[in-house]
């Protein structure tokens, strides 16, 4: 039984944001942390500890998934665990340029939504809903292209267990989301005239 792209997107994105937003700001994503830092919303002294925690947490989640699935009859890791990729590793066989563009643009959009919904002028109660639904939309758009990263920790999580060339393509899913996050934060600051 498959819940499809929409089910996957809604399940992960809304529950995660609502569950832990009040504890850590819902930071599961190194690109978001870097983007918020570049936008003046996150203290530099917390950046490296957050990124290390995000990568460790995501890697442990990938290990749990691997331990659950690898004992299934007929299991083959070559299916890739929904790892991120381009060319032969893209669900729609999109090339590297397409993967770079979509990861940069959608991560920039994500940061604009995050910064807008958490702006002191916005209604704080709706921030988790706005962020969760934005991430759902991002997944629906980009699963066919890259399996959706916009999150380097998410990309790390399954690349180590994928038994495909996913590790050789991992660089793109660090570079593009981080660049996109910085770009989105800077765009928001210019458009919203937000000051440090």
Secondary structure per residue as TSV (DSSP state, phi and psi in degrees):
chain	resnum	aa	ss	phi	psi
A	1	X	-	360.0	132.7
A	2	X	-	-118.9	138.3
A	3	X	-	-93.4	-5.0
A	4	X	H	75.5	177.0
A	5	X	H	-59.2	-44.3
A	6	X	H	-64.3	-42.4
A	7	X	H	-63.9	-44.4
A	8	X	H	-61.2	-46.6
A	9	X	H	-61.6	-48.7
A	10	X	H	-66.4	-42.2
A	11	X	H	-62.0	-49.7
A	12	X	H	-73.4	-43.0
A	13	X	H	-77.3	-45.2
A	14	X	H	-74.4	-42.4
A	15	X	H	-66.7	-42.6
A	16	X	H	-62.9	-45.0
A	17	X	H	-66.1	-45.8
A	18	X	H	-67.8	-34.7
A	19	X	H	-67.7	-40.1
A	20	X	H	-124.6	6.4
A	21	X	H	-57.6	-39.9
A	22	X	H	-75.0	-14.0
A	23	X	H	-94.0	-53.3
A	24	X	H	-121.5	7.4
A	25	X	T	80.3	7.9
A	26	X	T	70.8	25.9
A	27	X	-	-77.6	97.8
A	28	X	-	-109.8	6.9
A	29	X	-	-135.7	115.1
A	30	X	H	-58.4	-34.9
A	31	X	H	-64.6	-41.2
A	32	X	H	-64.2	-43.8
A	33	X	H	-60.5	-44.8
A	34	X	H	-65.4	-41.8
A	35	X	H	-62.0	-44.2
A	36	X	H	-66.5	-35.5
A	37	X	H	-63.2	-46.3
A	38	X	H	-67.8	-24.0
A	39	X	T	-88.9	4.4
A	40	X	T	79.8	19.0
A	41	X	-	-109.2	-0.2
A	42	X	S	-142.5	131.5
A	43	X	-	-70.9	131.0
A	44	X	H	-57.7	-31.3
A	45	X	H	-67.7	-20.1
A	46	X	H	-92.3	-11.1
A	47	X	H	-62.0	-54.1
A	48	X	H	-65.5	-45.8
A	49	X	H	-58.6	-39.1
A	50	X	H	-63.8	-46.7
A	51	X	H	-63.4	-42.5
A	52	X	H	-60.9	-45.5
A	53	X	H	-62.9	-41.2
A	54	X	H	-62.3	-44.5
A	55	X	H	-68.7	-42.2
A	56	X	H	-63.2	-46.9
A	57	X	H	-60.2	-44.8
A	58	X	H	-65.8	-39.3
A	59	X	H	-66.1	-39.5
A	60	X	H	-64.2	-38.7
A	61	X	H	-63.6	-40.8
A	62	X	H	-62.7	-39.2
A	63	X	H	-64.5	-43.8
A	64	X	H	-60.3	-44.7
A	65	X	H	-60.7	-43.4
A	66	X	H	-61.9	-45.0
A	67	X	H	-63.7	-34.3
A	68	X	H	-71.3	-45.9
A	69	X	H	-82.2	-32.4
A	70	X	T	-68.3	-14.6
A	71	X	T	-91.2	-2.1
A	72	X	S	-70.1	139.8
A	73	X	T	-59.8	133.2
A	74	X	T	78.3	12.9
A	75	X	-	-62.6	137.7
A	76	X	-	-138.9	117.5
A	77	X	G	-66.1	-13.2
A	78	X	G	-69.0	-10.1
A	79	X	G	-68.2	-19.1
A	80	X	-	93.4	-1.0
A	81	X	T	54.0	33.2
A	82	X	T	58.6	33.5
A	83	X	-	-67.4	157.0
A	84	X	-	-80.0	147.7
A	85	X	-	-174.9	171.2
A	86	X	S	-131.3	174.0
A	87	X	G	56.2	-120.7
A	88	X	G	-68.9	-17.2
A	89	X	G	-94.4	-2.7
A	90	X	S	-84.0	134.0
A	91	X	T	-53.8	-37.2
A	92	X	T	-101.0	9.3
A	93	X	-	59.3	42.4
A	94	X	-	-80.2	146.4
A	95	X	-	-81.3	173.8
A	96	X	H	-57.1	-41.5
A	97	X	H	-60.0	-43.8
A	98	X	H	-62.3	-41.4
A	99	X	H	-63.9	-44.2
A	100	X	H	-60.1	-48.0
A	101	X	H	-63.2	-48.3
A	102	X	H	-68.1	-36.7
A	103	X	H	-69.8	-37.6
A	104	X	H	-67.8	-50.6
A	105	X	H	-63.9	-46.4
A	106	X	H	-71.5	-32.8
A	107	X	H	-69.7	-38.2
A	108	X	H	-61.2	-45.0
A	109	X	H	-58.7	-43.3
A	110	X	H	-60.3	-44.0
A	111	X	H	-66.6	-36.4
A	112	X	H	-62.2	-43.3
A	113	X	H	-64.0	-45.5
A	114	X	H	-60.4	-49.1
A	115	X	H	-67.4	-36.3
A	116	X	H	-68.9	-42.8
A	117	X	H	-76.7	-17.2
A	118	X	T	-107.2	5.9
A	119	X	S	-60.9	144.7
A	120	X	T	-62.4	-17.9
A	121	X	T	-86.4	-8.4
A	122	X	S	-93.3	165.1
A	123	X	-	-79.5	109.0
A	124	X	G	-59.2	-33.4
A	125	X	G	-63.5	-24.0
A	126	X	G	-93.6	-4.5
A	127	X	H	-58.0	-49.2
A	128	X	H	-61.3	-35.6
A	129	X	H	-67.4	-44.6
A	130	X	H	-62.7	-45.0
A	131	X	H	-66.1	-45.7
A	132	X	H	-62.7	-42.7
A	133	X	H	-70.3	-34.6
A	134	X	H	-62.4	-42.5
A	135	X	H	-68.1	-34.2
A	136	X	H	-61.2	-47.3
A	137	X	H	-60.6	-42.5
A	138	X	H	-58.1	-44.3
A	139	X	H	-63.3	-43.9
A	140	X	H	-62.6	-33.5
A	141	X	H	-75.8	-43.7
A	142	X	H	-106.9	-4.6
A	143	X	H	-55.3	-44.2
A	144	X	H	-65.1	-22.1
A	145	X	H	-89.6	-52.4
A	146	X	H	-129.6	1.7
A	147	X	S	71.6	13.7
A	148	X	-	59.3	112.5
A	149	X	-	-106.2	-83.1
A	150	X	S	47.6	16.7
A	151	X	-	-156.0	103.0
A	152	X	H	-58.1	-35.0
A	153	X	H	-65.5	-38.9
A	154	X	H	-61.8	-39.7
A	155	X	H	-66.9	-41.5
A	156	X	H	-60.5	-40.3
A	157	X	H	-48.7	-46.8
A	158	X	H	-105.4	-16.5
A	159	X	H	-60.5	-35.2
A	160	X	T	-70.0	-21.1
A	161	X	T	-110.3	2.6
A	162	X	S	-73.8	-25.3
A	163	X	-	55.3	36.5
A	164	X	S	-135.6	179.4
A	165	X	T	-74.3	22.0
A	166	X	H	-57.1	-37.0
A	167	X	H	-62.8	-34.2
A	168	X	H	-71.5	-18.5
A	169	X	H	-103.0	0.5
A	170	X	T	-61.3	-30.9
A	171	X	T	-53.7	-40.7
A	172	X	H	-62.2	-34.8
A	173	X	H	-87.1	5.3
A	174	X	H	-102.9	-49.7
A	175	X	H	-64.9	-51.7
A	176	X	H	-64.4	-48.6
A	177	X	H	-63.5	-38.3
A	178	X	H	-67.5	-43.5
A	179	X	H	-61.7	-45.3
A	180	X	H	-61.4	-39.2
A	181	X	H	-65.2	-43.8
A	182	X	H	-63.2	-44.4
A	183	X	H	-59.9	-46.8
A	184	X	H	-61.8	-41.9
A	185	X	H	-63.7	-41.9
A	186	X	H	-68.2	-39.6
A	187	X	H	-61.3	-45.5
A	188	X	H	-60.6	-44.2
A	189	X	H	-61.7	-37.5
A	190	X	H	-70.7	-46.4
A	191	X	H	-69.5	-43.3
A	192	X	H	-85.9	-3.8
A	193	X	T	52.2	42.2
A	194	X	-	-81.8	135.5
A	195	X	-	-105.2	151.8
A	196	X	-	-65.9	360.0
